[in-house]
Amino acid sequence: MSEMGNRIATVLFYLTDVAQGGGTAFPIIKQLLKPEKYAAAFWYNLHASGVGDARVLHGACPIIVGSKWVLNRWIREFHQSDKRSCEFWDDSKITMSQLLELSRKENK
């Protein structure tokens, strides 16, 4: 953690197309984002409780053909702690089945 606080979220902007390779892999959730010029990806790095979300562990895949240019923006806690909602439960411990059940209840 830096003096700017934990990273709440990340935005990754793809500035170029890549002929082959260069994706962003999220192995835990089994997702691969392929670079596409003018596209952007957004994810939360923390649960609402402030606990890090291991599901968004990611890495860059090798570029086979071409080059890859990206720009990232990290959204940090500094000056935002009063804007984050205060949760009374630790959402980092919720299971997928519990999350689906909550979603079903909200959509009724």
N, CA, C and O atoms as CSV, one atom per row, in Angstrom:
chain,resi,resn,atom,element,x,y,z
A,1,MET,N,N,0.848,-1.174,0.000
A,1,MET,CA,C,0.000,0.000,0.000
A,1,MET,C,C,0.896,1.240,0.000
A,1,MET,O,O,1.858,1.324,0.764
A,2,SER,N,N,0.576,2.177,-0.845
A,2,SER,CA,C,1.334,3.422,-0.897
A,2,SER,C,C,0.629,4.482,-0.069
A,2,SER,O,O,-0.397,4.213,0.557
A,3,GLU,N,N,1.187,5.699,-0.068
A,3,GLU,CA,C,0.539,6.776,0.674
A,3,GLU,C,C,-0.800,7.171,0.066
A,3,GLU,O,O,-1.558,7.927,0.673
A,4,MET,N,N,-1.096,6.664,-1.131
A,4,MET,CA,C,-2.378,6.942,-1.777
A,4,MET,C,C,-3.441,5.920,-1.381
A,4,MET,O,O,-4.599,6.056,-1.778
A,5,GLY,N,N,-3.079,4.924,-0.626
A,5,GLY,CA,C,-4.038,3.922,-0.177
A,5,GLY,C,C,-4.131,2.734,-1.129
A,5,GLY,O,O,-3.495,2.702,-2.182
A,6,ASN,N,N,-4.934,1.772,-0.730
A,6,ASN,CA,C,-5.128,0.577,-1.544
A,6,ASN,C,C,-5.776,0.920,-2.880
A,6,ASN,O,O,-6.460,1.933,-3.020
A,7,ARG,N,N,-5.543,0.056,-3.846
A,7,ARG,CA,C,-6.147,0.206,-5.166
A,7,ARG,C,C,-7.573,-0.342,-5.104
A,7,ARG,O,O,-7.767,-1.546,-4.930
A,8,ILE,N,N,-8.560,0.523,-5.242
A,8,ILE,CA,C,-9.956,0.099,-5.216
A,8,ILE,C,C,-10.332,-0.588,-6.519
A,8,ILE,O,O,-10.981,-1.634,-6.516
A,9,ALA,N,N,-9.919,0.008,-7.634
A,9,ALA,CA,C,-10.312,-0.508,-8.939
A,9,ALA,C,C,-9.238,-0.179,-9.968
A,9,ALA,O,O,-8.355,0.645,-9.733
A,10,THR,N,N,-9.337,-0.841,-11.109
A,10,THR,CA,C,-8.404,-0.637,-12.209
A,10,THR,C,C,-9.190,-0.461,-13.499
A,10,THR,O,O,-10.183,-1.151,-13.732
A,11,VAL,N,N,-8.739,0.469,-14.333
A,11,VAL,CA,C,-9.241,0.601,-15.701
A,11,VAL,C,C,-8.034,0.408,-16.614
A,11,VAL,O,O,-7.019,1.088,-16.462
A,12,LEU,N,N,-8.148,-0.514,-17.553
A,12,LEU,CA,C,-7.074,-0.793,-18.496
A,12,LEU,C,C,-7.580,-0.442,-19.897
A,12,LEU,O,O,-8.533,-1.045,-20.392
A,13,PHE,N,N,-6.933,0.536,-20.524
A,13,PHE,CA,C,-7.309,0.987,-21.860
A,13,PHE,C,C,-6.359,0.346,-22.875
A,13,PHE,O,O,-5.140,0.407,-22.717
A,14,TYR,N,N,-6.917,-0.257,-23.900
A,14,TYR,CA,C,-6.116,-0.825,-24.981
A,14,TYR,C,C,-5.989,0.229,-26.079
A,14,TYR,O,O,-6.991,0.665,-26.645
A,15,LEU,N,N,-4.772,0.630,-26.375
A,15,LEU,CA,C,-4.529,1.708,-27.328
A,15,LEU,C,C,-4.217,1.202,-28.736
A,15,LEU,O,O,-4.235,1.978,-29.691
A,16,THR,N,N,-3.932,-0.089,-28.868
A,16,THR,CA,C,-3.618,-0.661,-30.179
A,16,THR,C,C,-4.247,-2.042,-30.311
A,16,THR,O,O,-4.543,-2.711,-29.321
A,17,ASP,N,N,-4.442,-2.446,-31.554
A,17,ASP,CA,C,-4.769,-3.840,-31.833
A,17,ASP,C,C,-3.459,-4.620,-31.805
A,17,ASP,O,O,-2.391,-4.056,-32.041
A,18,VAL,N,N,-3.544,-5.900,-31.519
A,18,VAL,CA,C,-2.360,-6.767,-31.557
A,18,VAL,C,C,-2.672,-7.897,-32.529
A,18,VAL,O,O,-3.708,-8.554,-32.422
A,19,ALA,N,N,-1.772,-8.115,-33.473
A,19,ALA,CA,C,-2.006,-9.139,-34.499
A,19,ALA,C,C,-2.156,-10.535,-33.888
A,19,ALA,O,O,-3.021,-11.309,-34.298
A,20,GLN,N,N,-1.307,-10.849,-32.905
A,20,GLN,CA,C,-1.384,-12.169,-32.278
A,20,GLN,C,C,-0.792,-12.094,-30.877
A,20,GLN,O,O,0.298,-11.559,-30.676
A,21,GLY,N,N,-1.531,-12.641,-29.907
A,21,GLY,CA,C,-1.075,-12.654,-28.516
A,21,GLY,C,C,-1.388,-11.343,-27.817
A,21,GLY,O,O,-2.185,-10.538,-28.299
A,22,GLY,N,N,-0.744,-11.142,-26.668
A,22,GLY,CA,C,-0.859,-9.893,-25.939
A,22,GLY,C,C,-2.104,-9.723,-25.095
A,22,GLY,O,O,-2.406,-8.613,-24.656
A,23,GLY,N,N,-2.835,-10.802,-24.861
A,23,GLY,CA,C,-4.043,-10.707,-24.053
A,23,GLY,C,C,-3.743,-10.461,-22.581
A,23,GLY,O,O,-2.593,-10.513,-22.146
A,24,THR,N,N,-4.795,-10.193,-21.828
A,24,THR,CA,C,-4.702,-10.064,-20.374
A,24,THR,C,C,-5.454,-11.251,-19.784
A,24,THR,O,O,-6.661,-11.387,-19.982
A,25,ALA,N,N,-4.743,-12.103,-19.064
A,25,ALA,CA,C,-5.320,-13.344,-18.547
A,25,ALA,C,C,-5.673,-13.208,-17.068
A,25,ALA,O,O,-4.883,-12.708,-16.268
A,26,PHE,N,N,-6.874,-13.665,-16.726
A,26,PHE,CA,C,-7.350,-13.753,-15.342
A,26,PHE,C,C,-7.543,-15.242,-15.048
A,26,PHE,O,O,-8.639,-15.765,-15.248
A,27,PRO,N,N,-6.504,-15.934,-14.577
A,27,PRO,CA,C,-6.571,-17.398,-14.468
A,27,PRO,C,C,-7.594,-17.923,-13.462
A,27,PRO,O,O,-8.169,-18.989,-13.682
A,28,ILE,N,N,-7.829,-17.219,-12.390
A,28,ILE,CA,C,-8.754,-17.739,-11.373
A,28,ILE,C,C,-10.186,-17.763,-11.893
A,28,ILE,O,O,-10.933,-18.701,-11.615
A,29,ILE,N,N,-10.574,-16.734,-12.648
A,29,ILE,CA,C,-11.934,-16.706,-13.199
A,29,ILE,C,C,-11.967,-17.204,-14.645
A,29,ILE,O,O,-13.004,-17.152,-15.306
A,30,LYS,N,N,-10.820,-17.686,-15.127
A,30,LYS,CA,C,-10.702,-18.299,-16.455
A,30,LYS,C,C,-11.208,-17.367,-17.562
A,30,LYS,O,O,-12.039,-17.753,-18.384
A,31,GLN,N,N,-10.690,-16.136,-17.564
A,31,GLN,CA,C,-11.046,-15.154,-18.585
A,31,GLN,C,C,-9.791,-14.656,-19.283
A,31,GLN,O,O,-8.744,-14.494,-18.658
A,32,LEU,N,N,-9.906,-14.417,-20.578
A,32,LEU,CA,C,-8.819,-13.841,-21.363
A,32,LEU,C,C,-9.384,-12.650,-22.129
A,32,LEU,O,O,-10.303,-12.799,-22.934
A,33,LEU,N,N,-8.831,-11.479,-21.875
A,33,LEU,CA,C,-9.236,-10.285,-22.602
A,33,LEU,C,C,-8.266,-10.087,-23.756
A,33,LEU,O,O,-7.058,-9.976,-23.548
A,34,LYS,N,N,-8.791,-10.045,-24.963
A,34,LYS,CA,C,-7.947,-9.842,-26.137
A,34,LYS,C,C,-7.859,-8.345,-26.425
A,34,LYS,O,O,-8.879,-7.657,-26.436
A,35,PRO,N,N,-6.654,-7.838,-26.656
A,35,PRO,CA,C,-6.505,-6.404,-26.882
A,35,PRO,C,C,-7.211,-5.963,-28.159
A,35,PRO,O,O,-7.030,-6.553,-29.223
A,36,GLU,N,N,-8.010,-4.925,-28.033
A,36,GLU,CA,C,-8.721,-4.350,-29.163
A,36,GLU,C,C,-8.651,-2.836,-29.031
A,36,GLU,O,O,-9.055,-2.278,-28.011
A,37,LYS,N,N,-8.145,-2.179,-30.048
A,37,LYS,CA,C,-7.952,-0.730,-30.019
A,37,LYS,C,C,-9.247,-0.030,-29.605
A,37,LYS,O,O,-10.326,-0.348,-30.105
A,38,TYR,N,N,-9.124,0.918,-28.693
A,38,TYR,CA,C,-10.200,1.749,-28.138
A,38,TYR,C,C,-11.077,1.016,-27.117
A,38,TYR,O,O,-12.042,1.596,-26.618
A,39,ALA,N,N,-10.766,-0.231,-26.799
A,39,ALA,CA,C,-11.535,-0.951,-25.780
A,39,ALA,C,C,-10.938,-0.655,-24.401
A,39,ALA,O,O,-9.791,-0.224,-24.282
A,40,ALA,N,N,-11.736,-0.895,-23.377
A,40,ALA,CA,C,-11.265,-0.720,-22.002
A,40,ALA,C,C,-11.843,-1.830,-21.138
A,40,ALA,O,O,-12.934,-2.337,-21.398
A,41,ALA,N,N,-11.100,-2.194,-20.119
A,41,ALA,CA,C,-11.547,-3.187,-19.140
A,41,ALA,C,C,-11.547,-2.514,-17.770
A,41,ALA,O,O,-10.673,-1.702,-17.467
A,42,PHE,N,N,-12.527,-2.857,-16.952
A,42,PHE,CA,C,-12.647,-2.302,-15.605
A,42,PHE,C,C,-12.871,-3.448,-14.640
A,42,PHE,O,O,-13.636,-4.369,-14.925
A,43,TRP,N,N,-12.194,-3.392,-13.485
A,43,TRP,CA,C,-12.466,-4.365,-12.432
A,43,TRP,C,C,-12.161,-3.752,-11.086
A,43,TRP,O,O,-11.332,-2.850,-10.962
A,44,TYR,N,N,-12.857,-4.265,-10.069
A,44,TYR,CA,C,-12.598,-3.876,-8.690
A,44,TYR,C,C,-11.467,-4.733,-8.144
A,44,TYR,O,O,-11.443,-5.944,-8.363
A,45,ASN,N,N,-10.531,-4.115,-7.438
A,45,ASN,CA,C,-9.441,-4.843,-6.811
A,45,ASN,C,C,-9.759,-5.211,-5.368
A,45,ASN,O,O,-9.130,-6.105,-4.802
A,46,LEU,N,N,-10.720,-4.536,-4.778
A,46,LEU,CA,C,-11.108,-4.778,-3.391
A,46,LEU,C,C,-12.579,-5.137,-3.322
A,46,LEU,O,O,-13.386,-4.669,-4.126
A,47,HIS,N,N,-12.917,-5.971,-2.355
A,47,HIS,CA,C,-14.319,-6.173,-2.014
A,47,HIS,C,C,-14.797,-4.930,-1.278
A,47,HIS,O,O,-13.980,-4.124,-0.833
A,48,ALA,N,N,-16.098,-4.766,-1.145
A,48,ALA,CA,C,-16.646,-3.613,-0.426
A,48,ALA,C,C,-16.140,-3.551,1.008
A,48,ALA,O,O,-16.076,-2.474,1.601
A,49,SER,N,N,-15.781,-4.702,1.564
A,49,SER,CA,C,-15.269,-4.756,2.931
A,49,SER,C,C,-13.841,-4.234,3.040
A,49,SER,O,O,-13.345,-4.020,4.146
A,50,GLY,N,N,-13.167,-4.025,1.892
A,50,GLY,CA,C,-11.779,-3.576,1.892
A,50,GLY,C,C,-10.773,-4.695,1.740
A,50,GLY,O,O,-9.573,-4.437,1.639
A,51,VAL,N,N,-11.237,-5.933,1.722
A,51,VAL,CA,C,-10.365,-7.094,1.541
A,51,VAL,C,C,-10.049,-7.237,0.056
A,51,VAL,O,O,-10.932,-7.064,-0.784
A,52,GLY,N,N,-8.798,-7.552,-0.274
A,52,GLY,CA,C,-8.406,-7.747,-1.667
A,52,GLY,C,C,-9.163,-8.886,-2.325
A,52,GLY,O,O,-9.459,-9.894,-1.683
A,53,ASP,N,N,-9.477,-8.730,-3.603
A,53,ASP,CA,C,-10.209,-9.744,-4.362
A,53,ASP,C,C,-9.221,-10.558,-5.196
A,53,ASP,O,O,-8.753,-10.096,-6.237
A,54,ALA,N,N,-8.910,-11.750,-4.744
A,54,ALA,CA,C,-7.928,-12.602,-5.416
A,54,ALA,C,C,-8.390,-13.039,-6.799
A,54,ALA,O,O,-7.571,-13.443,-7.623
A,55,ARG,N,N,-9.688,-12.964,-7.064
A,55,ARG,CA,C,-10.198,-13.400,-8.370
A,55,ARG,C,C,-9.677,-12.544,-9.516
A,55,ARG,O,O,-9.673,-12.994,-10.662
A,56,VAL,N,N,-9.241,-11.325,-9.233
A,56,VAL,CA,C,-8.784,-10.440,-10.308
A,56,VAL,C,C,-7.264,-10.477,-10.490
A,56,VAL,O,O,-6.696,-9.601,-11.142
A,57,LEU,N,N,-6.614,-11.477,-9.925
A,57,LEU,CA,C,-5.204,-11.710,-10.225
A,57,LEU,C,C,-5.087,-11.846,-11.736
A,57,LEU,O,O,-5.842,-12.602,-12.347
A,58,HIS,N,N,-4.153,-11.126,-12.345
A,58,HIS,CA,C,-4.067,-11.117,-13.803
A,58,HIS,C,C,-2.631,-10.941,-14.253
A,58,HIS,O,O,-1.753,-10.584,-13.466
A,59,GLY,N,N,-2.409,-11.195,-15.521
A,59,GLY,CA,C,-1.088,-11.017,-16.102
A,59,GLY,C,C,-1.190,-10.852,-17.603
A,59,GLY,O,O,-2.186,-11.226,-18.222
A,60,ALA,N,N,-0.137,-10.281,-18.179
A,60,ALA,CA,C,-0.094,-10.066,-19.627
A,60,ALA,C,C,0.468,-11.306,-20.315
A,60,ALA,O,O,1.476,-11.868,-19.888
A,61,CYS,N,N,-0.196,-11.715,-21.377
A,61,CYS,CA,C,0.294,-12.828,-22.200
A,61,CYS,C,C,1.347,-12.303,-23.177
A,61,CYS,O,O,1.327,-11.124,-23.530
A,62,PRO,N,N,2.255,-13.159,-23.612
A,62,PRO,CA,C,3.289,-12.717,-24.551
A,62,PRO,C,C,2.693,-12.224,-25.874
A,62,PRO,O,O,1.674,-12.735,-26.339
A,63,ILE,N,N,3.336,-11.238,-26.458
A,63,ILE,CA,C,2.947,-10.732,-27.771
A,63,ILE,C,C,3.690,-11.558,-28.802
A,63,ILE,O,O,4.920,-11.604,-28.793
A,64,ILE,N,N,2.956,-12.211,-29.689
A,64,ILE,CA,C,3.559,-13.074,-30.703
A,64,ILE,C,C,3.898,-12.256,-31.955
A,64,ILE,O,O,5.011,-12.332,-32.475
A,65,VAL,N,N,2.930,-11.479,-32.425
A,65,VAL,CA,C,3.113,-10.649,-33.610
A,65,VAL,C,C,2.558,-9.259,-33.328
A,65,VAL,O,O,1.433,-9.131,-32.845
A,66,GLY,N,N,3.330,-8.217,-33.622
A,66,GLY,CA,C,2.873,-6.845,-33.437
A,66,GLY,C,C,3.408,-6.249,-32.154
A,66,GLY,O,O,4.377,-6.741,-31.576
A,67,SER,N,N,2.764,-5.183,-31.720
A,67,SER,CA,C,3.126,-4.535,-30.455
A,67,SER,C,C,1.848,-4.167,-29.712
A,67,SER,O,O,0.772,-4.082,-30.303
A,68,LYS,N,N,1.982,-3.953,-28.432
A,68,LYS,CA,C,0.823,-3.677,-27.591
A,68,LYS,C,C,1.094,-2.426,-26.768
A,68,LYS,O,O,2.113,-2.310,-26.087
A,69,TRP,N,N,0.152,-1.494,-26.851
A,69,TRP,CA,C,0.216,-0.290,-26.031
A,69,TRP,C,C,-1.051,-0.218,-25.197
A,69,TRP,O,O,-2.163,-0.314,-25.717
A,70,VAL,N,N,-0.863,-0.045,-23.891
A,70,VAL,CA,C,-2.000,0.086,-22.978
A,70,VAL,C,C,-1.765,1.288,-22.056
A,70,VAL,O,O,-0.651,1.795,-21.924
A,71,LEU,N,N,-2.830,1.708,-21.443
A,71,LEU,CA,C,-2.767,2.757,-20.421
A,71,LEU,C,C,-3.616,2.260,-19.270
A,71,LEU,O,O,-4.753,1.835,-19.475
A,72,ASN,N,N,-3.084,2.305,-18.071
A,72,ASN,CA,C,-3.918,1.889,-16.951
A,72,ASN,C,C,-4.138,3.059,-16.014
A,72,ASN,O,O,-3.314,3.968,-15.916
A,73,ARG,N,N,-5.271,3.014,-15.328
A,73,ARG,CA,C,-5.630,4.025,-14.329
A,73,ARG,C,C,-6.029,3.275,-13.080
A,73,ARG,O,O,-6.986,2.500,-13.079
A,74,TRP,N,N,-5.283,3.514,-12.015
A,74,TRP,CA,C,-5.603,2.895,-10.739
A,74,TRP,C,C,-6.408,3.880,-9.906
A,74,TRP,O,O,-5.999,5.025,-9.713
A,75,ILE,N,N,-7.528,3.438,-9.427
A,75,ILE,CA,C,-8.386,4.255,-8.571
A,75,ILE,C,C,-8.090,3.822,-7.146
A,75,ILE,O,O,-8.318,2.672,-6.772
A,76,ARG,N,N,-7.581,4.754,-6.360
A,76,ARG,CA,C,-7.114,4.436,-5.006
A,76,ARG,C,C,-8.041,4.998,-3.941
A,76,ARG,O,O,-8.910,5.822,-4.227
A,77,GLU,N,N,-7.846,4.541,-2.708
A,77,GLU,CA,C,-8.689,4.930,-1.580
A,77,GLU,C,C,-8.532,6.385,-1.157
A,77,GLU,O,O,-9.483,6.986,-0.657
A,78,PHE,N,N,-7.361,6.951,-1.347
A,78,PHE,CA,C,-7.064,8.285,-0.844
A,78,PHE,C,C,-8.170,9.266,-1.218
A,78,PHE,O,O,-8.532,9.365,-2.391
A,79,HIS,N,N,-8.706,9.982,-0.255
A,79,HIS,CA,C,-9.794,10.959,-0.409
A,79,HIS,C,C,-11.105,10.331,-0.868
A,79,HIS,O,O,-12.012,11.049,-1.288
A,80,GLN,N,N,-11.223,9.015,-0.798
A,80,GLN,CA,C,-12.460,8.373,-1.229
A,80,GLN,C,C,-13.060,7.480,-0.153
A,80,GLN,O,O,-14.130,6.904,-0.354
A,81,SER,N,N,-12.388,7.358,0.982
A,81,SER,CA,C,-12.865,6.430,2.006
A,81,SER,C,C,-14.252,6.808,2.510
A,81,SER,O,O,-15.014,5.933,2.923
A,82,ASP,N,N,-14.595,8.103,2.484
A,82,ASP,CA,C,-15.932,8.505,2.933
A,82,ASP,C,C,-16.994,8.255,1.868
A,82,ASP,O,O,-18.186,8.355,2.155
A,83,LYS,N,N,-16.584,7.933,0.649
A,83,LYS,CA,C,-17.521,7.674,-0.439
A,83,LYS,C,C,-17.837,6.186,-0.598
A,83,LYS,O,O,-18.855,5.829,-1.190
A,84,ARG,N,N,-16.965,5.317,-0.070
A,84,ARG,CA,C,-17.207,3.884,-0.168
A,84,ARG,C,C,-18.234,3.488,0.878
A,84,ARG,O,O,-18.146,3.871,2.045
A,85,SER,N,N,-19.213,2.710,0.428
A,85,SER,CA,C,-20.267,2.320,1.368
A,85,SER,C,C,-19.701,1.441,2.475
A,85,SER,O,O,-18.757,0.680,2.263
A,86,CYS,N,N,-20.279,1.556,3.628
A,86,CYS,CA,C,-19.861,0.759,4.782
A,86,CYS,C,C,-20.692,-0.519,4.806
A,86,CYS,O,O,-21.911,-0.472,4.975
A,87,GLU,N,N,-20.044,-1.629,4.640
A,87,GLU,CA,C,-20.749,-2.913,4.629
A,87,GLU,C,C,-20.725,-3.526,6.031
A,87,GLU,O,O,-19.727,-3.442,6.746
A,88,PHE,N,N,-21.825,-4.133,6.397
A,88,PHE,CA,C,-21.921,-4.774,7.705
A,88,PHE,C,C,-21.561,-6.241,7.655
A,88,PHE,O,O,-21.585,-6.918,8.683
A,89,TRP,N,N,-21.227,-6.745,6.484
A,89,TRP,CA,C,-20.826,-8.134,6.320
A,89,TRP,C,C,-19.605,-8.176,5.421
A,89,TRP,O,O,-19.395,-7.277,4.607
A,90,ASP,N,N,-18.816,-9.199,5.563
A,90,ASP,CA,C,-17.580,-9.326,4.796
A,90,ASP,C,C,-17.894,-10.011,3.469
A,90,ASP,O,O,-17.980,-11.237,3.400
A,91,ASP,N,N,-18.065,-9.217,2.427
A,91,ASP,CA,C,-18.447,-9.769,1.126
A,91,ASP,C,C,-17.349,-10.610,0.496
A,91,ASP,O,O,-17.601,-11.301,-0.491
A,92,SER,N,N,-16.136,-10.571,1.040
A,92,SER,CA,C,-15.069,-11.404,0.487
A,92,SER,C,C,-15.269,-12.875,0.838
A,92,SER,O,O,-14.618,-13.742,0.255
A,93,LYS,N,N,-16.147,-13.161,1.768
A,93,LYS,CA,C,-16.374,-14.547,2.202
A,93,LYS,C,C,-17.641,-15.153,1.597
A,93,LYS,O,O,-18.001,-16.284,1.923
A,94,ILE,N,N,-18.315,-14.415,0.725
A,94,ILE,CA,C,-19.552,-14.917,0.130
A,94,ILE,C,C,-19.232,-15.970,-0.929
A,94,ILE,O,O,-18.250,-15.850,-1.660
A,95,THR,N,N,-20.062,-16.991,-1.001
A,95,THR,CA,C,-19.889,-18.023,-2.015
A,95,THR,C,C,-20.690,-17.643,-3.261
A,95,THR,O,O,-21.567,-16.781,-3.204
A,96,MET,N,N,-20.389,-18.280,-4.363
A,96,MET,CA,C,-21.113,-17.994,-5.604
A,96,MET,C,C,-22.592,-18.312,-5.447
A,96,MET,O,O,-23.427,-17.555,-5.942
A,97,SER,N,N,-22.945,-19.401,-4.779
A,97,SER,CA,C,-24.359,-19.748,-4.606
A,97,SER,C,C,-25.073,-18.705,-3.742
A,97,SER,O,O,-26.236,-18.392,-3.997
A,98,GLN,N,N,-24.399,-18.165,-2.729
A,98,GLN,CA,C,-25.007,-17.108,-1.915
A,98,GLN,C,C,-25.198,-15.843,-2.739
A,98,GLN,O,O,-26.216,-15.163,-2.610
A,99,LEU,N,N,-24.228,-15.526,-3.583
A,99,LEU,CA,C,-24.319,-14.350,-4.441
A,99,LEU,C,C,-25.482,-14.479,-5.422
A,99,LEU,O,O,-26.219,-13.517,-5.639
A,100,LEU,N,N,-25.649,-15.654,-6.012
A,100,LEU,CA,C,-26.763,-15.886,-6.934
A,100,LEU,C,C,-28.103,-15.786,-6.220
A,100,LEU,O,O,-29.065,-15.256,-6.775
A,101,GLU,N,N,-28.168,-16.288,-5.005
A,101,GLU,CA,C,-29.407,-16.213,-4.215
A,101,GLU,C,C,-29.758,-14.756,-3.913
A,101,GLU,O,O,-30.918,-14.363,-4.033
A,102,LEU,N,N,-28.767,-13.952,-3.523
A,102,LEU,CA,C,-29.010,-12.530,-3.282
A,102,LEU,C,C,-29.493,-11.828,-4.546
A,102,LEU,O,O,-30.387,-10.983,-4.493
A,103,SER,N,N,-28.906,-12.176,-5.660
A,103,SER,CA,C,-29.300,-11.599,-6.937
A,103,SER,C,C,-30.743,-11.947,-7.289
A,103,SER,O,O,-31.497,-11.098,-7.767
A,104,ARG,N,N,-31.120,-13.196,-7.051
A,104,ARG,CA,C,-32.502,-13.620,-7.316
A,104,ARG,C,C,-33.486,-12.844,-6.448
A,104,ARG,O,O,-34.536,-12.416,-6.929
A,105,LYS,N,N,-33.155,-12.662,-5.185
A,105,LYS,CA,C,-34.047,-11.945,-4.267
A,105,LYS,C,C,-34.219,-10.488,-4.681
A,105,LYS,O,O,-35.312,-9.932,-4.576
A,106,GLU,N,N,-33.123,-9.867,-5.156
A,106,GLU,CA,C,-33.195,-8.465,-5.573
A,106,GLU,C,C,-33.995,-8.285,-6.851
A,106,GLU,O,O,-34.570,-7.219,-7.070
A,107,ASN,N,N,-34.043,-9.296,-7.693
A,107,ASN,CA,C,-34.743,-9.202,-8.978
A,107,ASN,C,C,-36.215,-9.573,-8.886
A,107,ASN,O,O,-36.918,-9.521,-9.895
A,108,LYS,N,N,-36.701,-9.944,-7.715
A,108,LYS,CA,C,-38.122,-10.303,-7.540
A,108,LYS,C,C,-38.962,-9.066,-7.401
A,108,LYS,O,O,-40.180,-9.161,-7.246
